[in-house]
Amino acid sequence: MPEIYVVGHKNPDTDSIASAYGYAKLKNKLDKENIYTAARCGNLNKQTRFIFDKFGITPPVFIKDVYPKVSDVMTRQVIALNENEPLFGVIRNIDELKIRITPVVEGGNIFKGIVSIFELSDFLATKDVTAKPVFHFRAENFEKVIGGYNFIRGRNEEFKASVIIGAMPYERFKERMEKKESSDMVLIVGKRRDIIEYAVKKQLPAIILTGIRDESDVDLDFSNYEGWVFISELDTAETVRRLQLSIPTKAVMKTDIPSVDEGDYLEEVKDKLLQIDHKGLPVLRDNRLIGIITRSDLIKKTQKGLILMDHNELSQAVDGAETAQIHEIVDHHRLGTIKTKTPIHFFAKPVGSTCTLVYQQYIINGVEIDRETASILLSGILSDTVILKSPTTTEEDKRAVNALAELAGINYEEYGVEIFSATDSLKTRDPQSIINTDFKIYEEYGIKVGISQVEVVTLQEMDEVKNNLIQAISRNTNEKGLDWGMLLVTDIIMERSILLTTGFEAAEKILAYNKTEDCCFDLPGVLSRKKQLLPEILRVLEELNG
Protein backbone atom coordinates (compact mmCIF):
# COMPACT_ATOMS: atom_id res chain seq x y z
CA MET A 1 0.00 0.00 0.00
CA PRO A 2 1.16 3.59 -0.61
CA GLU A 3 2.91 5.21 2.34
CA ILE A 4 2.11 8.80 3.30
CA TYR A 5 4.33 10.65 5.77
CA VAL A 6 2.63 12.81 8.40
CA VAL A 7 5.37 15.26 9.28
CA GLY A 8 5.90 18.54 11.09
CA HIS A 9 8.30 21.36 10.32
CA LYS A 10 12.07 21.51 10.51
CA ASN A 11 13.59 21.95 13.98
CA PRO A 12 10.40 20.50 15.42
CA ASP A 13 8.91 21.49 18.74
CA THR A 14 6.67 19.29 20.88
CA ASP A 15 3.45 20.42 19.14
CA SER A 16 4.88 19.51 15.73
CA ILE A 17 5.95 16.03 16.83
CA ALA A 18 2.88 15.29 18.95
CA SER A 19 0.40 16.39 16.29
CA ALA A 20 2.11 14.22 13.65
CA TYR A 21 1.92 11.23 16.01
CA GLY A 22 -1.76 11.76 16.82
CA TYR A 23 -2.90 12.52 13.28
CA ALA A 24 -1.10 9.51 11.76
CA LYS A 25 -2.93 7.23 14.20
CA LEU A 26 -6.25 8.81 13.24
CA LYS A 27 -5.63 8.54 9.50
CA ASN A 28 -4.68 4.86 9.80
CA LYS A 29 -8.05 4.22 11.45
CA LEU A 30 -9.99 6.16 8.84
CA ASP A 31 -8.19 5.13 5.64
CA LYS A 32 -7.32 1.47 5.03
CA GLU A 33 -6.03 2.05 1.49
CA ASN A 34 -2.88 3.89 2.57
CA ILE A 35 -0.28 3.60 5.33
CA TYR A 36 0.26 6.77 7.32
CA THR A 37 3.63 7.08 9.04
CA ALA A 38 4.28 9.70 11.70
CA ALA A 39 7.61 11.34 10.90
CA ARG A 40 9.91 14.16 11.90
CA CYS A 41 12.55 16.04 9.90
CA GLY A 42 14.65 17.13 12.86
CA ASN A 43 15.97 15.98 16.21
CA LEU A 44 13.79 15.65 19.29
CA ASN A 45 14.39 18.37 21.85
CA LYS A 46 14.79 17.32 25.46
CA GLN A 47 11.21 18.25 26.37
CA THR A 48 9.72 16.19 23.55
CA ARG A 49 11.96 13.22 24.29
CA PHE A 50 10.96 13.41 27.97
CA ILE A 51 7.29 13.28 27.01
CA PHE A 52 7.56 10.22 24.75
CA ASP A 53 9.83 8.45 27.24
CA LYS A 54 7.43 9.20 30.10
CA PHE A 55 4.60 7.38 28.36
CA GLY A 56 6.76 4.66 26.82
CA ILE A 57 5.83 5.62 23.28
CA THR A 58 8.09 5.42 20.23
CA PRO A 59 8.37 8.90 18.69
CA PRO A 60 7.84 9.54 14.96
CA VAL A 61 10.56 8.24 12.66
CA PHE A 62 13.26 10.56 11.38
CA ILE A 63 13.33 11.35 7.66
CA LYS A 64 16.12 13.45 6.24
CA ASP A 65 14.21 14.40 3.10
CA VAL A 66 11.56 13.18 0.67
CA TYR A 67 13.45 13.47 -2.58
CA PRO A 68 12.72 10.47 -4.86
CA LYS A 69 15.08 7.60 -4.06
CA VAL A 70 15.93 4.23 -5.51
CA SER A 71 13.72 2.50 -2.94
CA ASP A 72 10.68 4.30 -4.38
CA VAL A 73 10.90 2.78 -7.85
CA MET A 74 13.23 -0.24 -7.80
CA THR A 75 12.04 -3.74 -8.63
CA ARG A 76 12.20 -5.81 -5.46
CA GLN A 77 11.07 -9.19 -6.78
CA VAL A 78 14.18 -9.85 -8.83
CA ILE A 79 14.68 -12.87 -11.07
CA ALA A 80 18.26 -13.87 -10.25
CA LEU A 81 20.35 -16.95 -10.95
CA ASN A 82 22.84 -18.73 -8.77
CA GLU A 83 26.36 -18.38 -10.11
CA ASN A 84 26.50 -22.12 -10.83
CA GLU A 85 23.24 -22.23 -12.75
CA PRO A 86 23.57 -22.69 -16.53
CA LEU A 87 23.62 -19.84 -18.99
CA PHE A 88 20.51 -21.39 -20.50
CA GLY A 89 18.52 -19.76 -17.68
CA VAL A 90 19.57 -16.29 -18.87
CA ILE A 91 18.41 -17.13 -22.41
CA ARG A 92 15.07 -18.31 -21.02
CA ASN A 93 14.67 -15.09 -19.00
CA ILE A 94 15.21 -13.01 -22.12
CA ASP A 95 12.86 -15.10 -24.26
CA GLU A 96 10.03 -15.87 -21.86
CA LEU A 97 10.14 -13.04 -19.30
CA LYS A 98 11.63 -10.32 -21.51
CA ILE A 99 14.26 -9.68 -18.86
CA ARG A 100 17.38 -8.13 -20.34
CA ILE A 101 19.52 -8.24 -17.21
CA THR A 102 19.88 -11.22 -14.91
CA PRO A 103 21.75 -10.70 -11.62
CA VAL A 104 24.03 -13.54 -10.54
CA VAL A 105 24.16 -14.43 -6.85
CA GLU A 106 25.80 -16.84 -4.46
CA GLY A 107 24.31 -18.41 -1.37
CA GLY A 108 20.84 -17.06 -1.99
CA ASN A 109 21.42 -13.33 -2.44
CA ILE A 110 25.11 -12.42 -2.18
CA PHE A 111 25.69 -10.41 -5.33
CA LYS A 112 28.39 -11.65 -7.72
CA GLY A 113 27.70 -9.98 -11.06
CA ILE A 114 25.22 -9.71 -13.95
CA VAL A 115 24.63 -11.36 -17.30
CA SER A 116 22.89 -9.37 -20.02
CA ILE A 117 22.63 -9.45 -23.78
CA PHE A 118 26.06 -7.80 -23.90
CA GLU A 119 27.77 -10.66 -22.05
CA LEU A 120 25.84 -13.22 -24.13
CA SER A 121 26.95 -11.49 -27.31
CA ASP A 122 30.60 -11.50 -26.24
CA PHE A 123 30.34 -15.17 -25.35
CA LEU A 124 28.55 -16.40 -28.44
CA ALA A 125 30.33 -14.20 -30.99
CA THR A 126 33.94 -15.33 -30.67
CA LYS A 127 36.25 -12.49 -31.66
CA ASP A 128 39.12 -14.70 -32.85
CA VAL A 129 37.56 -17.25 -35.18
CA THR A 130 40.92 -19.01 -35.69
CA ALA A 131 41.30 -19.91 -32.01
CA LYS A 132 39.50 -22.90 -30.53
CA PRO A 133 37.39 -21.62 -27.64
CA VAL A 134 37.86 -22.96 -24.15
CA PHE A 135 34.77 -23.17 -21.95
CA HIS A 136 34.23 -23.33 -18.19
CA PHE A 137 32.05 -26.38 -17.66
CA ARG A 138 30.09 -27.52 -14.62
CA ALA A 139 29.14 -31.13 -15.27
CA GLU A 140 25.98 -31.15 -13.16
CA ASN A 141 24.49 -28.65 -15.63
CA PHE A 142 24.53 -31.20 -18.46
CA GLU A 143 21.30 -32.76 -17.19
CA LYS A 144 19.66 -29.35 -16.73
CA VAL A 145 20.27 -28.17 -20.28
CA ILE A 146 21.08 -30.97 -22.69
CA GLY A 147 18.52 -33.54 -21.65
CA GLY A 148 19.66 -37.00 -20.66
CA TYR A 149 21.47 -38.36 -17.64
CA ASN A 150 24.86 -38.88 -16.07
CA PHE A 151 25.99 -42.44 -16.71
CA ILE A 152 29.20 -41.98 -14.72
CA ARG A 153 30.01 -39.11 -12.39
CA GLY A 154 33.52 -37.78 -12.79
CA ARG A 155 36.05 -36.67 -10.22
CA ASN A 156 36.06 -32.94 -11.05
CA GLU A 157 32.79 -31.03 -10.70
CA GLU A 158 34.11 -28.12 -12.75
CA PHE A 159 36.78 -27.93 -15.43
CA LYS A 160 37.88 -25.89 -18.42
CA ALA A 161 37.95 -27.60 -21.79
CA SER A 162 37.40 -27.24 -25.50
CA VAL A 163 34.84 -29.29 -27.43
CA ILE A 164 35.59 -31.92 -30.04
CA ILE A 165 33.16 -34.06 -32.03
CA GLY A 166 34.17 -37.64 -32.76
CA ALA A 167 32.65 -37.85 -36.24
CA MET A 168 35.86 -38.43 -38.21
CA PRO A 169 37.79 -41.67 -38.86
CA TYR A 170 39.67 -42.90 -35.83
CA GLU A 171 43.16 -42.31 -37.27
CA ARG A 172 42.29 -38.71 -38.18
CA PHE A 173 40.79 -38.19 -34.71
CA LYS A 174 43.88 -39.64 -33.04
CA GLU A 175 46.15 -37.52 -35.21
CA ARG A 176 44.34 -34.35 -34.23
CA MET A 177 44.35 -35.23 -30.56
CA GLU A 178 48.10 -35.97 -30.64
CA LYS A 179 48.77 -32.52 -32.06
CA LYS A 180 46.99 -30.80 -29.19
CA GLU A 181 49.00 -29.65 -26.22
CA SER A 182 46.21 -30.44 -23.79
CA SER A 183 43.80 -33.31 -23.41
CA ASP A 184 41.24 -31.03 -21.77
CA MET A 185 38.47 -31.84 -24.21
CA VAL A 186 34.80 -32.62 -23.93
CA LEU A 187 34.14 -35.33 -26.49
CA ILE A 188 30.74 -35.57 -28.17
CA VAL A 189 30.50 -38.88 -29.98
CA GLY A 190 28.17 -41.64 -31.05
CA LYS A 191 28.88 -45.31 -30.32
CA ARG A 192 32.43 -45.23 -31.68
CA ARG A 193 34.33 -47.79 -29.57
CA ASP A 194 37.81 -46.88 -30.80
CA ILE A 195 37.39 -43.15 -30.24
CA ILE A 196 35.77 -43.68 -26.84
CA GLU A 197 38.52 -46.04 -25.68
CA TYR A 198 41.11 -43.48 -26.76
CA ALA A 199 39.27 -40.76 -24.81
CA VAL A 200 39.17 -42.99 -21.72
CA LYS A 201 42.88 -43.67 -22.03
CA LYS A 202 43.63 -39.94 -22.32
CA GLN A 203 41.36 -39.22 -19.34
CA LEU A 204 39.34 -36.54 -21.10
CA PRO A 205 37.29 -34.70 -18.48
CA ALA A 206 33.94 -35.62 -20.08
CA ILE A 207 32.47 -37.84 -22.78
CA ILE A 208 28.97 -37.14 -24.07
CA LEU A 209 27.40 -40.06 -25.92
CA THR A 210 24.68 -39.54 -28.52
CA GLY A 211 22.49 -42.06 -30.32
CA ILE A 212 22.40 -44.48 -27.37
CA ARG A 213 19.15 -46.44 -27.03
CA ASP A 214 19.59 -47.49 -23.40
CA GLU A 215 22.31 -48.41 -20.91
CA SER A 216 22.65 -51.92 -22.35
CA ASP A 217 23.90 -50.22 -25.51
CA VAL A 218 26.93 -48.90 -23.58
CA ASP A 219 29.09 -52.07 -23.52
CA LEU A 220 32.34 -50.21 -22.87
CA ASP A 221 34.90 -50.42 -20.08
CA PHE A 222 34.97 -47.23 -18.00
CA SER A 223 36.42 -48.89 -14.89
CA ASN A 224 39.62 -46.77 -14.84
CA TYR A 225 38.03 -43.62 -16.21
CA GLU A 226 37.94 -40.56 -13.87
CA GLY A 227 35.92 -38.24 -16.08
CA TRP A 228 32.19 -37.83 -16.71
CA VAL A 229 30.09 -39.94 -19.05
CA PHE A 230 26.83 -38.32 -20.05
CA ILE A 231 24.19 -39.90 -22.27
CA SER A 232 22.37 -37.29 -24.35
CA GLU A 233 18.82 -37.79 -25.56
CA LEU A 234 19.44 -35.33 -28.41
CA ASP A 235 21.23 -35.67 -31.71
CA THR A 236 24.84 -34.56 -31.98
CA ALA A 237 24.17 -31.12 -33.50
CA GLU A 238 21.59 -30.16 -30.84
CA THR A 239 23.82 -31.58 -28.11
CA VAL A 240 26.67 -29.31 -29.24
CA ARG A 241 24.41 -26.26 -29.25
CA ARG A 242 23.04 -26.90 -25.79
CA LEU A 243 26.41 -27.85 -24.35
CA GLN A 244 27.56 -24.26 -24.75
CA LEU A 245 24.51 -23.05 -22.86
CA SER A 246 25.24 -25.38 -19.96
CA ILE A 247 28.25 -23.41 -18.75
CA PRO A 248 27.68 -21.68 -15.38
CA THR A 249 26.65 -18.04 -15.42
CA LYS A 250 29.72 -17.09 -13.39
CA ALA A 251 31.86 -17.96 -16.41
CA VAL A 252 30.45 -15.07 -18.47
CA MET A 253 29.04 -12.64 -15.88
CA LYS A 254 30.28 -9.07 -15.62
CA THR A 255 31.66 -8.43 -12.16
CA ASP A 256 32.76 -4.79 -12.34
CA ILE A 257 29.24 -3.43 -12.71
CA PRO A 258 28.51 -0.45 -10.42
CA SER A 259 25.82 -0.91 -7.79
CA VAL A 260 23.47 1.48 -6.01
CA ASP A 261 21.97 1.76 -2.55
CA GLU A 262 18.24 1.84 -1.91
CA GLY A 263 18.71 5.27 -0.27
CA ASP A 264 20.49 6.84 -3.27
CA TYR A 265 18.75 9.75 -4.95
CA LEU A 266 17.27 9.05 -8.37
CA GLU A 267 19.03 12.03 -9.92
CA GLU A 268 22.41 10.56 -8.97
CA VAL A 269 21.45 7.07 -10.18
CA LYS A 270 20.23 8.52 -13.46
CA ASP A 271 23.75 9.78 -14.17
CA LYS A 272 25.21 6.36 -13.34
CA LEU A 273 22.81 4.59 -15.69
CA LEU A 274 23.57 6.95 -18.55
CA GLN A 275 27.30 6.30 -18.22
CA ILE A 276 27.07 2.53 -18.77
CA ASP A 277 25.87 0.34 -21.63
CA HIS A 278 23.68 -1.77 -19.38
CA LYS A 279 20.13 -0.59 -18.84
CA GLY A 280 19.95 -1.60 -15.21
CA LEU A 281 21.94 -1.64 -11.99
CA PRO A 282 21.78 -3.94 -8.95
CA VAL A 283 20.54 -2.51 -5.66
CA LEU A 284 22.63 -3.87 -2.81
CA ARG A 285 22.53 -3.84 0.99
CA ASP A 286 25.71 -5.17 2.61
CA ASN A 287 26.60 -6.72 -0.76
CA ARG A 288 23.30 -8.60 -0.81
CA LEU A 289 20.95 -8.20 -3.74
CA ILE A 290 17.68 -6.58 -2.68
CA GLY A 291 16.49 -5.24 -6.01
CA ILE A 292 17.32 -3.85 -9.41
CA ILE A 293 16.72 -0.45 -10.99
CA THR A 294 16.44 0.06 -14.74
CA ARG A 295 16.18 3.06 -17.01
CA SER A 296 12.46 2.45 -17.36
CA ASP A 297 12.12 2.75 -13.57
CA LEU A 298 13.33 6.35 -13.77
CA ILE A 299 10.19 7.44 -15.59
CA LYS A 300 7.84 5.99 -12.99
CA LYS A 301 5.77 8.36 -10.90
CA THR A 302 7.91 8.75 -7.80
CA GLN A 303 6.26 11.43 -5.68
CA LYS A 304 6.26 10.81 -1.92
CA GLY A 305 2.97 11.48 -0.13
CA LEU A 306 2.93 14.11 2.62
CA ILE A 307 0.58 15.53 5.21
CA LEU A 308 2.06 18.73 6.65
CA MET A 309 1.49 19.36 10.34
CA ASP A 310 2.01 22.64 12.21
CA HIS A 311 3.29 24.56 9.16
CA ASN A 312 2.30 25.54 5.65
CA GLU A 313 5.40 27.28 4.31
CA LEU A 314 7.84 25.51 2.03
CA SER A 315 10.87 27.01 3.77
CA GLN A 316 9.83 25.19 6.96
CA ALA A 317 8.93 21.88 5.29
CA VAL A 318 11.03 18.74 5.03
CA ASP A 319 13.65 18.95 2.27
CA GLY A 320 12.25 17.74 -1.03
CA ALA A 321 8.65 18.70 -0.18
CA GLU A 322 8.48 20.53 -3.51
CA THR A 323 8.82 17.15 -5.27
CA ALA A 324 6.18 15.41 -3.15
CA GLN A 325 2.42 15.16 -3.37
CA ILE A 326 0.91 17.07 -0.48
CA HIS A 327 -2.37 15.45 0.53
CA GLU A 328 -3.35 17.56 3.53
CA ILE A 329 -2.26 20.45 5.74
CA VAL A 330 -3.24 20.78 9.39
CA ASP A 331 -1.99 24.03 10.89
CA HIS A 332 -2.64 26.98 13.18
CA HIS A 333 -0.22 29.53 11.69
CA ARG A 334 -0.58 32.28 9.11
CA LEU A 335 -0.94 31.16 5.49
CA GLY A 336 2.40 30.80 3.72
CA THR A 337 3.63 30.04 0.24
CA ILE A 338 3.08 26.32 -0.39
CA LYS A 339 1.34 25.65 -3.70
CA THR A 340 -0.29 22.35 -4.60
CA LYS A 341 -1.11 20.91 -8.01
CA THR A 342 -4.44 19.47 -6.89
CA PRO A 343 -7.07 20.48 -4.33
CA ILE A 344 -6.25 19.23 -0.84
CA HIS A 345 -7.83 19.05 2.60
CA PHE A 346 -6.64 22.11 4.56
CA PHE A 347 -7.73 22.25 8.20
CA ALA A 348 -6.59 25.45 9.85
CA LYS A 349 -7.83 27.54 12.77
CA PRO A 350 -6.34 30.34 14.87
CA VAL A 351 -5.91 28.18 17.96
CA GLY A 352 -2.93 27.79 20.24
CA SER A 353 -1.79 24.34 19.14
CA THR A 354 -1.99 22.02 16.17
CA CYS A 355 -2.73 19.21 18.64
CA THR A 356 -6.01 20.99 19.42
CA LEU A 357 -6.94 20.62 15.74
CA VAL A 358 -5.98 16.96 15.78
CA TYR A 359 -8.17 16.44 18.85
CA GLN A 360 -11.06 18.09 17.00
CA GLN A 361 -10.54 15.80 14.01
CA TYR A 362 -10.97 12.79 16.29
CA ILE A 363 -14.25 14.28 17.54
CA ILE A 364 -15.48 15.22 14.06
CA ASN A 365 -14.83 11.70 12.75
CA GLY A 366 -16.25 9.99 15.82
CA VAL A 367 -13.04 8.13 16.63
CA GLU A 368 -12.28 7.21 20.22
CA ILE A 369 -9.04 8.60 21.64
CA ASP A 370 -6.97 6.08 23.58
CA ARG A 371 -5.03 7.05 26.69
CA GLU A 372 -1.64 7.13 25.00
CA THR A 373 -2.82 9.42 22.21
CA ALA A 374 -4.63 11.64 24.70
CA SER A 375 -1.41 12.00 26.72
CA ILE A 376 0.64 12.98 23.67
CA LEU A 377 -1.93 15.44 22.31
CA LEU A 378 -2.31 17.01 25.76
CA SER A 379 1.47 17.42 25.95
CA GLY A 380 1.53 19.22 22.61
CA ILE A 381 -1.16 21.69 23.62
CA LEU A 382 0.40 22.44 27.00
CA SER A 383 3.79 23.00 25.38
CA ASP A 384 2.58 25.29 22.60
CA THR A 385 0.20 27.32 24.78
CA VAL A 386 2.66 27.49 27.71
CA ILE A 387 0.21 25.66 29.98
CA LEU A 388 -2.67 27.77 28.56
CA LYS A 389 -0.90 31.06 29.50
CA SER A 390 0.06 32.11 25.99
CA PRO A 391 -2.06 34.83 24.34
CA THR A 392 -2.56 32.36 21.48
CA THR A 393 -4.67 30.20 23.80
CA THR A 394 -8.35 29.96 22.84
CA GLU A 395 -11.43 28.48 24.43
CA GLU A 396 -11.05 25.58 22.01
CA ASP A 397 -7.59 24.84 23.42
CA LYS A 398 -8.94 24.90 26.95
CA ARG A 399 -11.76 22.52 26.11
CA ALA A 400 -9.33 20.17 24.41
CA VAL A 401 -6.97 20.23 27.41
CA ASN A 402 -9.75 19.46 29.89
CA ALA A 403 -11.08 16.58 27.78
CA LEU A 404 -7.65 15.09 27.05
CA ALA A 405 -6.50 15.45 30.68
CA GLU A 406 -9.53 13.47 31.79
CA LEU A 407 -8.90 10.75 29.18
CA ALA A 408 -5.23 10.56 30.15
CA GLY A 409 -5.90 10.73 33.90
CA ILE A 410 -3.50 13.67 34.32
CA ASN A 411 -3.56 16.92 36.33
CA TYR A 412 -2.60 19.16 33.44
CA GLU A 413 -1.32 22.09 35.55
CA GLU A 414 1.14 19.95 37.47
CA TYR A 415 2.10 18.02 34.35
CA GLY A 416 2.62 21.27 32.41
CA VAL A 417 5.23 22.47 34.91
CA GLU A 418 6.83 19.03 34.75
CA ILE A 419 7.34 19.08 30.98
CA PHE A 420 8.79 22.60 31.00
CA SER A 421 11.10 21.68 33.86
CA ALA A 422 12.40 18.77 31.79
CA THR A 423 14.36 21.19 29.59
CA ASP A 424 18.01 21.74 30.49
CA SER A 425 19.02 25.13 31.84
CA LEU A 426 20.50 27.62 29.39
CA LYS A 427 23.93 27.25 31.01
CA THR A 428 24.17 23.50 30.36
CA ARG A 429 22.90 23.54 26.78
CA ASP A 430 24.97 24.16 23.67
CA PRO A 431 24.10 27.65 22.32
CA GLN A 432 23.80 26.40 18.75
CA SER A 433 21.37 23.66 19.79
CA ILE A 434 19.23 26.27 21.57
CA ILE A 435 19.03 28.29 18.36
CA ASN A 436 18.20 25.29 16.19
CA THR A 437 15.70 23.53 18.46
CA ASP A 438 12.67 25.69 17.57
CA PHE A 439 13.73 27.81 14.61
CA LYS A 440 11.60 29.19 11.78
CA ILE A 441 12.35 31.33 8.74
CA TYR A 442 9.99 34.02 7.44
CA GLU A 443 10.39 36.10 4.29
CA GLU A 444 8.57 39.35 3.60
CA TYR A 445 9.40 42.27 1.25
CA GLY A 446 12.58 40.52 0.16
CA ILE A 447 13.92 40.31 3.73
CA LYS A 448 14.59 36.91 5.29
CA VAL A 449 14.17 36.68 9.03
CA GLY A 450 14.98 33.73 11.29
CA ILE A 451 13.34 33.50 14.71
CA SER A 452 14.15 30.92 17.37
CA GLN A 453 12.33 30.47 20.65
CA VAL A 454 13.22 28.71 23.87
CA GLU A 455 11.05 28.45 26.99
CA VAL A 456 12.63 28.49 30.45
CA VAL A 457 11.36 28.56 34.01
CA THR A 458 13.74 31.40 34.99
CA LEU A 459 15.71 34.16 33.29
CA GLN A 460 18.32 34.38 36.05
CA GLU A 461 20.96 32.74 33.84
CA MET A 462 20.62 35.19 30.96
CA ASP A 463 23.57 37.43 31.89
CA GLU A 464 25.92 34.42 31.86
CA VAL A 465 24.84 33.02 28.50
CA LYS A 466 23.70 36.11 26.59
CA ASN A 467 26.91 36.79 24.66
CA ASN A 468 27.32 33.16 23.63
CA LEU A 469 23.70 33.05 22.44
CA ILE A 470 24.13 36.24 20.38
CA GLN A 471 27.22 34.74 18.72
CA ALA A 472 25.25 31.58 17.94
CA ILE A 473 22.40 33.63 16.44
CA SER A 474 24.87 35.53 14.22
CA ARG A 475 26.54 32.30 13.10
CA ASN A 476 23.17 30.71 12.27
CA THR A 477 22.07 33.85 10.40
CA ASN A 478 25.21 33.87 8.24
CA GLU A 479 25.04 30.15 7.51
CA LYS A 480 21.43 30.36 6.32
CA GLY A 481 21.86 33.61 4.36
CA LEU A 482 19.39 35.57 6.50
CA ASP A 483 19.11 39.34 6.89
CA TRP A 484 17.98 39.31 10.50
CA GLY A 485 18.19 36.67 13.20
CA MET A 486 16.76 36.58 16.70
CA LEU A 487 16.08 34.39 19.71
CA LEU A 488 13.04 34.82 21.97
CA VAL A 489 13.87 33.54 25.46
CA THR A 490 10.56 33.12 27.30
CA ASP A 491 10.07 32.76 31.06
CA ILE A 492 6.81 30.83 31.31
CA ILE A 493 6.48 31.42 35.06
CA MET A 494 6.97 35.21 35.03
CA GLU A 495 5.31 35.52 31.59
CA ARG A 496 8.12 37.66 30.20
CA SER A 497 10.60 37.32 27.35
CA ILE A 498 13.98 38.67 26.37
CA LEU A 499 14.70 39.13 22.66
CA LEU A 500 18.28 38.70 21.47
CA THR A 501 19.08 39.85 17.90
CA THR A 502 21.87 40.14 15.36
CA GLY A 503 21.74 43.95 15.33
CA PHE A 504 19.78 44.71 12.13
CA GLU A 505 19.97 48.42 12.91
CA ALA A 506 17.42 49.80 10.45
CA ALA A 507 14.74 47.45 11.72
CA GLU A 508 15.65 47.46 15.40
CA LYS A 509 15.41 51.26 15.58
CA ILE A 510 11.66 51.05 15.03
CA LEU A 511 10.90 47.96 17.14
CA ALA A 512 8.20 48.72 19.72
CA TYR A 513 10.20 47.06 22.50
CA ASN A 514 12.45 48.46 25.20
CA LYS A 515 16.12 48.07 24.20
CA THR A 516 18.14 47.31 27.32
CA GLU A 517 21.52 47.04 25.58
CA ASP A 518 22.97 46.19 22.17
CA CYS A 519 21.10 43.32 20.54
CA CYS A 520 18.89 42.85 23.61
CA PHE A 521 15.24 43.86 24.19
CA ASP A 522 12.88 43.40 27.14
CA LEU A 523 9.42 42.05 26.26
CA PRO A 524 7.17 41.91 29.35
CA GLY A 525 3.97 39.92 28.82
CA VAL A 526 5.22 38.39 25.56
CA LEU A 527 5.09 34.60 25.38
CA SER A 528 4.11 33.89 21.79
CA ARG A 529 6.38 34.14 18.78
CA LYS A 530 3.44 33.63 16.44
CA LYS A 531 0.84 35.95 17.89
CA GLN A 532 2.92 38.61 19.64
CA LEU A 533 6.45 38.82 18.22
CA LEU A 534 5.88 37.93 14.56
CA PRO A 535 3.16 40.57 13.93
CA GLU A 536 5.54 43.23 15.27
CA ILE A 537 8.38 41.98 13.08
CA LEU A 538 6.11 42.02 10.01
CA ARG A 539 5.01 45.58 10.88
CA VAL A 540 8.64 46.69 11.01
CA LEU A 541 9.44 45.07 7.66
CA GLU A 542 6.41 46.70 6.08
CA GLU A 543 7.48 50.08 7.41
CA LEU A 544 11.00 49.61 6.05
CA ASN A 545 9.58 48.65 2.66
CA GLY A 546 7.32 51.71 2.59
Helices and strands as residue ranges (DSSP letters): E 3-7, H 14-30, E 35-40, H 46-54, E 61-62, H 70-73, E 81-82, H 88-92, I 93-97, E 101-106, E 110-116, H 117-124, E 135-138, H 141-145, E 148-152, E 158-165, H 170-179, E 185-189, H 193-201, E 206-209, G 215-217, E 228-232, H 236-244, G 249-251, H 266-274, E 280-285, E 288-294, G 295-299, E 305-309, G 314-316, G 321-323, E 325-331, E 345-348, H 354-364, H 371-384, H 395-408, H 412-421, H 431-437, E 439-444, E 447-456, H 462-479, E 484-491, E 496-501, H 505-508, E 514-517, E 520-524, I 529-533, H 534-545
